[in-house]
Amino acid sequence: MQIAALKFDNVRKTYGSLAVLKGVGFEVRSGECFGLAGVNGAGKTTLIKCLLDFCALDAGRIEIAGRRSTEAASRLPLAFLPERFVPPYFLRGEEFLRHLLDLYGTPYDADRARAAAAGLDLDPAALARPVREYSKGMTQKLGLAACLLAEREVVVLDEPMSGLDPKARALAKTRFRALHAAGRTLFFTSHVLADIEELCDRMAILHDGELRFEGTPGELAARHPGRTLEQAFLGVIDDAAVA
């Protein structure tokens, strides 16, 4: 039996009296593209923080390729891009990539870095400029390029399309498909269900700290025949919303 790339088992997390995660459990299979959807405040980012051991669980267990996520070595196969990605403003783009890849233990290659930037519609010449001069979209492209260059087996992305224009979104999707085709595991959160429908093998819906759905986008749509995926999503989190 193949070991799951990521496994969430009865994950619980509270902040004071607020229960953010209420026994969440699902698996991301090795080599699949998996999307996590939910409204703002559903608990998606908190779940990723728990995965990365940025915050301690109150109960439950998270595993990365069969190892507890609290073991530092378990996170070696991961590349991660946060939702609010803010690289050090005083570095040039090239310096940021070089330092980050050094942390990953991946050799820096200037030609590959320029190709990764161009592949996301980031002008390679921008890598010579300080990050403080970047727009939101340029910053997001730099972060995505870093994840691609890291060459990790599991790529975790929190709202990866944030700030991207239509061209960059299309190019990013092409890069994600290439990773998927190469057997890498992608796990990303998104508010855009069309992106999940287009890219993902399976998905889950997190709402009010609870798992409301796990399956394929087609299975979600089949719950409400004749409706859009967005309407099916509403039906999962609140049946009255599509009545």
N, C-alpha and C positions, 0 to 999 in steps of 0.2 A: 504493500500500500504506500502510495507516494505521500511524503510529509508535506503538509500545507506550508506555503511560503509565509503566511501570516495566520495566526489563530487567536481569536478573541473569545475568552471563555468566562461568562458571567461577570463581565467587567462592571465594577461599580465605583463611582467617584462622586463625592459631595464637596461643596464649598460652604462651610458653615451649615446652615439649615437647608441649603439648596441642593437637591439631588440632580446632578447633571447627567450621569450615566446610571441606568437602573437595571443592571444585569444584562448587558449587551453581549451577545455571542454570535459569531459567524466566522467563516474561514475564507481566505483568499488562496486559491489553488496556485501552485507553482506554474508559471508560464501564462497565466491568464491576465486579462485586463479587467479590473474590477472598479466600479464606480460607487461612491457613497453619496447619496443625495439627502437633502433635508433643508428645512427653512432655517433662517438665522436663529442661533441659539439652541439648535436641536442637540448639540453635543459633538458635532463632527470634529472640530478642531481639538476639543478636549480629548477625544479618543486618540487622535494622532499624537498629542502630547504624552499621553499615557504609553502609547506604543514606543515612543522614543525615550521613555523614562525621564521626561522633563517634569513630570509630577507623579507622585506615588498613588497606586491604587488603594482604595479602601477595601476592596474584595475582588476576587477573581484572578485571572491569569492571562497573560499575553505571551505568545510564543512566536519566534522568528525562526523558521526552518527547524522547528523542534526544540529550540533553546529558549529559556525564559528571557524575556526582553529586558529584564533588570541586569542581565549579564552584559557587560560592555562589549564583549567579543561577539555577542549575538547580532549587534547592529553593524558589523563590518560589511555585510552584503548590501546595505541600504544606501541609497542617495535620496536626499530630501530637499524639497523646496517649500518654505512656509508661505502662507497666504500673504502676509505683510512682509515681503522680502525687502530688506533694507541693507545693502552691502555697505561697508565702511566708505564714507563719502570722500575720504582723502586719497583713496587708492584709484589708480587708473584701471580700466576694465581688464586689461591684460594682467596687471598685478593681482587683481582679485582672483582671476582664474588660476594663475600660477600658484598662489598661496593655498587656495582651496584644494586644488589637485594634489599639492604637497601633503595636505592633511589626509587626503584619501589614499596617499601612497601611489598615485598614478602619475607617470612622467608627463611633463608639460611639453607639448609640441605646438609651436606657433602656427604652423600651417593648418593643423587640425582645429586649433582654436578659431582661426579666421574662417575656416570652412563651416564650423558649427554656428558661428555668429551669422554668416551669410545665409545658412540654411534656415534661419529663423527671421530673416529680413532685418538683421542688425548689421549696419554698415561695418565691415571689419576695421575701417579707419577709426571707428568710435572706441575701439579697444585701447587706443593710445590716449584717450581723453579721460579726465577725472570723472568718477561716478557721480559726483555732485552736479555735473552738467547734464546727466541723463534725465529723460522724461520717465514717467511711470512705465510706459510700454517698453522703452529701451532697457530699463532695470529688470523688468520681468524676463525679457529675452536673454539677458546676461545670466540670470539665475537658471533658466531652462538650459542654456548652453552648458553651464557648469554641471548640471545633472547628467546631461548626455555625455560629456567628456569624461565623467567619473567612471563610466563603464561598470556599474554595479548590477547585480542580478535582480534587485528589487528597487523600483523607483517609486517613491511616495511623494505625492504632489497635493498640496492644499490649494484648491482653486487655481489651477495652473494657467487658465486663460485670462485671469484678471489683468485688465489694462491693455490687452492685445487688440489690435485692429483686425478687420476681417482677413487681410492677407496673412498676417502673422498667425492668426488662429488656424488658417488652412495649412500653413507650413508646419506649425506645431503638431497638428494632427497627423501629418505625413511622417514626422519624426516618431511619434508615438506608435504608429502602425509598424514602422520599421523595427522598433524595439520589440514589439509584440511578436512580429514575424521571426525575430531572432531568438525567441524563447524567453525573453525577459518578463518579469512580473511587474505590472503597473497597477498601483492602487492610488486613486485620486478622488478628491471630493469635488463636487460641482453643484452650482445652482442651476446650471443649464442642462435640462434633461435631454435635449437634442444631442448634446455632446456625448452623454452616456449611452444613448440609444445607438449612436453612430459608431462608437469606439469599443464598447464594453461587451465582454462575454456574459458577465453577470453583474448584478448591482444589489444594493441594499438601501433601504430607506430608514433613516433614523429620525424619530420625532419625539420630542419631550423626553429625551434620554432613553427611549426604548426602541428596539428594533421592530419595525412595523411590516417590513417586507424583505425577502431575500430570494433572488431568482434571476431569470433573464429579463431584459427589457420587454421581450415578446410576451412573457408570462405576466408581467405587470399590465401590459395593454389588454391582454385577454381577460383580465378581471372585469373590465368595463368595455365590452365590445362596441365598436363604433365611435368611441371617444378617443381624443388625443392622449398621448402619454402624460401630458401635464394634467389633464382631467383625471386620468387614472391615478396619478400621484395624489391629487386632492382626495380622491375616493379612499385611498389607503389611510391618509392622516385624519380625514374627517368625512364620513359618508354623506353627511348633510350638505357638504360644500358642493356636491355635484348632483344633488337630488333635483 
